[in-house]
Amino acid sequence: MKKAVCSGYYGFDNFGDDAVLCVLVKLFSKKYNLTVFSANPVKTSKDYNVKTVYSFDFFKVLYSIVKSDVLISGGGSLLQDVTSFKSLVYYAGIIFLAQLFRKKVIIFAQGVGPFGSLVSKLIVRLVLRGCKLITVRDTDSQRLLKTYGIASRLVCDPVFTLEIPACKKERRLGIQLRDFKGVSDNFLMELADAVNENFPDIDIVLFSLQPSIDLKVCERFKEYLNREALIINGYGVRDTMKEISKLEYLIGMRFHAVLAGLKSNVKVLPVSYDKKVTYLALEAGIDYIELSDSGRIDAKVKKFKTADFKNLSGWLESKKLDVNIFDI
């Protein structure tokens, strides 16, 4: 059996990237012996039953690449510099090393961009030109790569294919927040007031989907909410999906929280902090909140409470991942 190494934002207890890894392992473990680069190799190995290497042990990473046949990079948004220029250099560097040793490279269902600097664009154009297969999860990424003269295939986000536990719906509103510029005290207070005004008699569940980034924001929001609220923190992918599937409503920031809610037939109001969340909302045909929507949040939440989400089934059914395209 051939060997493949997998590079991504793994081992950071991030729900979205861990959910992508669930799909990636299930999809590729039948055809490759997988080694996953992880910031927490012991936990990742235990959770996914795969070989792991510490992401920042250069010599072990290099050795794994040299001994492999294929590099699988993704999914998520690895090739962008909004979060961090250093992370872009890291993930692009892994791709470059694989190409240097003449390994096939698969870009797995990524969102590409945005880029704040010309250097970032040049780096990405350089490394992607040498990839065997590039798959992207949104049309904006595909259009961007086309302007670079790079061909790609459009696929759905892998988490669309993740199995959702069948759970009985409960009278619950889920709220998922993350730390980000624009998530100010004023924003949190306005959102808390809107929730209390429009959902006074419903149980509240707060979701911290990456404890190092989300938990403090959830705790701040709970203070402004000034009512009983359960905080879900540090759950694994399957347990998180189970808790999301119990909800009746979800107000969520993270892309994969919104996606998981929609897939679980939950009524979702996205809070857009990034273009990927906006595009997902537009594709699904649902309303969303901008972080700059000061003074309009209550109206958005009021409208959301009575919105019709019955027309999403056909769109969700169309989200299939063609596994055959990855046979390289």
C-alpha positions as CSV (number, residue, x, y, z in Angstrom):
1,M,0.0,0.0,0.0
2,K,1.2,3.5,-0.9
3,K,2.1,6.0,1.8
4,A,0.6,9.5,2.2
5,V,1.3,12.3,4.7
6,C,-1.4,14.7,5.7
7,S,-0.8,18.4,6.5
8,G,-3.4,20.6,8.1
9,Y,-4.4,22.6,11.2
10,Y,-4.6,19.4,13.2
11,G,-4.0,18.9,16.9
12,F,-5.2,22.3,18.0
13,D,-8.6,21.1,19.3
14,N,-10.4,23.0,16.5
15,F,-13.8,21.4,15.7
16,G,-13.8,22.3,12.0
17,D,-10.4,21.1,11.1
18,D,-10.8,17.9,13.3
19,A,-14.1,17.3,11.5
20,V,-12.3,17.6,8.1
21,L,-9.7,15.1,9.4
22,C,-12.4,12.6,10.3
23,V,-13.5,12.7,6.7
24,L,-10.0,12.7,5.3
25,V,-9.0,9.6,7.3
26,K,-12.1,7.7,6.3
27,L,-11.7,8.6,2.7
28,F,-7.9,7.9,2.2
29,S,-7.1,5.2,4.8
30,K,-8.4,2.5,2.5
31,K,-5.8,3.4,-0.2
32,Y,-2.9,4.8,1.8
33,N,-0.9,4.2,4.9
34,L,-1.5,7.6,6.5
35,T,0.8,9.8,8.6
36,V,-0.8,13.0,10.0
37,F,1.2,16.0,11.0
38,S,-0.3,17.2,14.3
39,A,0.5,19.7,17.0
40,N,-0.7,17.1,19.4
41,P,0.5,13.8,17.9
42,V,-0.4,11.6,20.8
43,K,-4.1,12.8,21.0
44,T,-4.5,12.8,17.2
45,S,-3.1,9.2,16.9
46,K,-5.5,8.0,19.7
47,D,-8.5,9.8,18.3
48,Y,-8.1,8.8,14.6
49,N,-6.0,5.6,14.8
50,V,-3.3,6.9,12.5
51,K,0.4,7.4,12.6
52,T,1.4,10.9,13.6
53,V,4.4,13.2,13.6
54,Y,4.7,16.5,15.5
55,S,4.0,19.3,13.0
56,F,7.0,21.4,14.1
57,D,9.7,18.6,14.2
58,F,11.3,19.6,10.9
59,F,13.5,16.5,10.5
60,K,10.7,14.0,11.3
61,V,8.3,15.9,9.0
62,L,11.0,15.9,6.2
63,Y,11.7,12.2,6.7
64,S,8.0,11.4,6.5
65,I,7.7,13.4,3.3
66,V,10.7,11.7,1.7
67,K,9.3,8.2,2.6
68,S,5.8,9.0,1.3
69,D,4.2,8.8,-2.2
70,V,1.6,11.6,-1.7
71,L,1.1,14.7,0.3
72,I,-2.5,15.6,1.1
73,S,-2.9,19.2,2.1
74,G,-6.1,20.3,3.7
75,G,-8.9,21.0,4.1
76,G,-10.0,24.3,5.6
77,S,-8.3,27.6,4.8
78,L,-4.6,26.9,5.1
79,L,-3.4,29.1,2.2
80,Q,-4.4,32.6,3.4
81,D,-2.6,35.3,5.4
82,V,-5.5,36.9,7.3
83,T,-5.1,34.7,10.3
84,S,-1.3,34.5,10.1
85,F,1.4,35.0,7.4
86,K,3.6,32.5,9.3
87,S,1.0,29.8,9.0
88,L,0.7,30.4,5.2
89,V,4.5,30.0,4.9
90,Y,4.4,26.8,7.0
91,Y,1.7,25.1,4.9
92,A,3.1,26.3,1.6
93,G,6.6,25.2,2.8
94,I,5.3,21.7,3.4
95,I,3.9,21.6,-0.1
96,F,7.2,22.9,-1.5
97,L,9.2,20.2,0.3
98,A,6.9,17.5,-1.1
99,Q,7.4,18.9,-4.6
100,L,11.2,19.2,-4.1
101,F,11.3,15.4,-3.5
102,R,9.0,14.8,-6.5
103,K,5.9,13.7,-4.5
104,K,2.4,14.0,-5.8
105,V,0.4,16.7,-4.0
106,I,-3.3,16.8,-3.5
107,I,-4.9,20.1,-2.3
108,F,-8.0,18.7,-0.4
109,A,-11.1,20.8,-0.5
110,Q,-9.5,24.0,0.6
111,G,-10.6,27.6,0.6
112,V,-7.8,29.7,-0.9
113,G,-7.2,33.4,0.2
114,P,-7.8,36.1,1.0
115,F,-4.3,37.6,0.8
116,G,-3.2,40.8,2.3
117,S,0.2,41.0,0.6
118,L,1.8,40.5,-2.8
119,V,4.4,38.1,-1.2
120,S,1.6,35.8,-0.1
121,K,0.1,35.7,-3.5
122,L,3.5,34.9,-5.1
123,I,4.1,32.1,-2.6
124,V,0.8,30.4,-3.3
125,R,1.0,30.8,-7.0
126,L,4.5,29.2,-6.9
127,V,3.6,26.1,-4.9
128,L,0.2,25.4,-6.4
129,R,1.5,25.3,-10.0
130,G,3.3,22.1,-9.1
131,C,0.4,20.2,-7.5
132,K,-1.1,17.1,-9.1
133,L,-4.7,17.8,-8.1
134,I,-6.2,21.0,-6.6
135,T,-9.7,20.8,-5.2
136,V,-11.4,23.9,-3.7
137,R,-14.6,24.2,-1.6
138,D,-16.0,27.5,-3.0
139,T,-16.3,29.3,-6.3
140,D,-14.5,32.4,-5.1
141,S,-11.3,30.3,-4.5
142,Q,-11.7,28.7,-7.9
143,R,-12.1,32.1,-9.6
144,L,-9.0,33.4,-7.7
145,L,-6.9,30.5,-8.9
146,K,-8.1,30.9,-12.4
147,T,-6.7,34.5,-12.4
148,Y,-3.4,32.9,-11.5
149,G,-3.7,30.5,-14.5
150,I,-4.1,27.5,-12.1
151,A,-6.8,24.9,-12.8
152,S,-8.8,23.5,-9.9
153,R,-11.9,21.3,-9.3
154,L,-14.8,22.6,-7.2
155,V,-16.0,20.2,-4.5
156,C,-18.2,20.5,-1.4
157,D,-16.6,21.0,2.0
158,P,-15.8,17.5,3.4
159,V,-17.9,18.1,6.5
160,F,-21.0,18.0,4.3
161,T,-20.3,14.2,4.1
162,L,-19.8,13.6,7.8
163,E,-22.4,11.4,9.4
164,I,-24.7,13.2,11.8
165,P,-26.0,11.3,14.9
166,A,-29.8,11.0,14.9
167,C,-30.9,13.0,17.9
168,K,-34.3,14.2,19.2
169,K,-34.7,18.0,18.9
170,E,-34.8,19.9,22.1
171,R,-36.1,23.4,22.9
172,R,-32.6,24.9,22.6
173,L,-30.8,27.8,21.1
174,G,-27.1,27.3,20.5
175,I,-24.7,30.2,20.3
176,Q,-21.2,29.7,19.0
177,L,-18.7,32.6,19.2
178,R,-15.0,33.0,18.7
179,D,-12.5,35.7,19.5
180,F,-12.0,38.0,16.5
181,K,-11.6,41.7,15.8
182,G,-15.0,43.2,15.7
183,V,-16.4,40.9,18.5
184,S,-16.5,43.8,20.9
185,D,-18.2,44.2,24.2
186,N,-20.9,46.3,22.5
187,F,-21.5,43.6,19.9
188,L,-21.8,40.9,22.6
189,M,-24.1,43.1,24.7
190,E,-26.3,43.8,21.7
191,L,-26.5,40.2,20.7
192,A,-27.3,39.2,24.3
193,D,-30.1,41.7,24.5
194,A,-31.5,40.4,21.2
195,V,-31.4,36.8,22.4
196,N,-33.1,37.7,25.7
197,E,-35.8,39.7,23.9
198,N,-36.6,37.2,21.2
199,F,-35.8,33.9,23.0
200,P,-36.8,34.5,26.6
201,D,-38.1,31.0,27.3
202,I,-35.6,28.7,25.6
203,D,-32.6,26.9,26.9
204,I,-29.3,28.4,25.9
205,V,-26.2,26.4,25.0
206,L,-22.9,28.1,24.3
207,F,-20.4,26.3,22.1
208,S,-16.6,26.8,22.5
209,L,-15.3,24.9,19.5
210,Q,-11.6,25.8,20.0
211,P,-11.1,26.4,23.7
212,S,-8.0,28.5,23.4
213,I,-9.9,31.0,21.2
214,D,-13.6,30.6,22.0
215,L,-14.0,29.9,25.7
216,K,-13.3,33.4,27.1
217,V,-15.7,34.9,24.6
218,C,-18.4,32.5,25.6
219,E,-17.8,33.3,29.3
220,R,-18.0,37.0,28.5
221,F,-21.2,36.5,26.6
222,K,-22.8,34.5,29.4
223,E,-22.2,37.4,31.7
224,Y,-24.0,39.8,29.4
225,L,-26.8,37.3,28.9
226,N,-27.3,37.2,32.7
227,R,-29.2,33.9,32.6
228,E,-28.6,30.2,32.9
229,A,-26.6,28.8,29.9
230,L,-24.6,25.6,29.4
231,I,-21.2,26.0,28.0
232,I,-20.0,23.1,25.7
233,N,-16.2,23.1,25.8
234,G,-13.5,20.7,24.7
235,Y,-15.9,18.1,23.2
236,G,-14.7,15.8,20.4
237,V,-16.1,16.0,16.9
238,R,-18.8,13.4,17.3
239,D,-20.0,14.6,20.7
240,T,-20.1,18.2,19.4
241,M,-22.1,17.1,16.3
242,K,-24.5,15.3,18.6
243,E,-25.1,18.4,20.7
244,I,-25.5,20.6,17.7
245,S,-28.0,18.2,16.2
246,K,-30.2,18.5,19.3
247,L,-30.7,22.2,18.7
248,E,-33.7,24.0,17.3
249,Y,-31.8,27.2,16.6
250,L,-28.1,28.1,16.2
251,I,-26.4,31.5,16.0
252,G,-22.9,30.7,14.9
253,M,-19.6,32.3,13.8
254,R,-17.4,29.5,12.7
255,F,-17.8,28.2,9.2
256,H,-18.1,24.5,10.2
257,A,-20.4,25.3,13.1
258,V,-22.8,26.9,10.6
259,L,-22.3,24.0,8.2
260,A,-22.9,21.4,10.9
261,G,-26.1,23.2,12.0
262,L,-27.5,23.3,8.5
263,K,-26.6,19.7,7.9
264,S,-28.4,18.8,11.2
265,N,-31.6,20.6,10.1
266,V,-31.1,23.3,12.7
267,K,-32.3,26.8,11.9
268,V,-29.1,28.8,11.6
269,L,-28.2,32.5,11.7
270,P,-24.5,32.9,10.8
271,V,-22.4,35.7,12.2
272,S,-20.0,36.5,9.4
273,Y,-16.5,37.3,10.4
274,D,-15.0,36.0,7.2
275,K,-15.9,35.8,3.5
276,K,-16.2,32.0,3.8
277,V,-19.1,32.4,6.2
278,T,-20.8,35.0,4.0
279,Y,-20.5,32.8,0.9
280,L,-21.9,29.8,2.8
281,A,-24.9,31.8,3.9
282,L,-25.5,33.2,0.4
283,E,-25.2,29.7,-1.1
284,A,-27.7,28.3,1.4
285,G,-30.0,31.3,0.8
286,I,-30.2,32.4,4.5
287,D,-29.8,35.7,6.2
288,Y,-26.7,36.5,8.3
289,I,-25.3,39.1,10.7
290,E,-22.3,41.2,9.9
291,L,-20.0,42.1,12.8
292,S,-20.6,45.7,11.8
293,D,-24.4,45.4,12.1
294,S,-24.6,47.5,15.2
295,G,-28.2,48.7,15.8
296,R,-29.6,46.0,13.5
297,I,-28.9,42.8,15.4
298,D,-32.3,42.7,17.2
299,A,-34.2,43.0,13.9
300,K,-32.0,40.2,12.4
301,V,-32.6,37.9,15.3
302,K,-36.4,38.7,15.3
303,K,-36.6,37.8,11.6
304,F,-34.5,34.7,12.1
305,K,-36.8,33.3,14.8
306,T,-39.7,33.0,12.3
307,A,-37.7,32.3,9.1
308,D,-38.6,29.3,6.9
309,F,-35.7,26.8,6.5
310,K,-37.8,24.2,4.7
311,N,-36.2,24.6,1.3
312,L,-32.7,23.6,2.2
313,S,-33.1,19.8,1.8
314,G,-32.4,19.8,-2.0
315,W,-29.3,22.0,-1.6
316,L,-28.0,19.7,1.2
317,E,-28.6,16.6,-0.9
318,S,-26.5,18.1,-3.7
319,K,-23.5,18.2,-1.5
320,K,-21.7,15.0,-2.4
321,L,-17.9,14.5,-2.4
322,D,-16.8,12.5,-5.5
323,V,-14.1,10.3,-4.1
324,N,-13.0,9.1,-7.5
325,I,-11.3,12.4,-8.4
326,F,-8.7,11.8,-5.7
327,D,-7.5,8.6,-7.3
328,I,-4.1,9.8,-8.6
